[in-house]
């Protein structure tokens, strides 16, 4: 399985802390969701978004595939292969995991943190 935080058409805007594209930008018009798999979501604690959380994408065997930092609105996005993935969020306010099965297209996820 392969995953990335960017696609060839994602453009140059990047998060300075990890080199990933800004997580709060809309998908570029060149992204063809009939051919690509995108996992997108928001990290929350209670009803509040968590900015600056590290979200890790782990494959079906638990191996690390990619990591991004959430936007000010708690948003994250990965371009991945279809399959089963684990999302793990780490922040100062807590941690959380969720499993997602993604096919071609956009899979949206809410990743809730448990307080530390």
Secondary structure, DSSP 8 states (H G I E B T S, - for coil): --EES--TTS-S-B-TTTS-B-TTS---TT--TTT-EEEEEEEEETTEE-TT-EEEEE-TTS-EEEEEE--TT-EEEEEE-SEEEEEEEEETTEEEEEEEEE-SEEEEEEEE-EE-
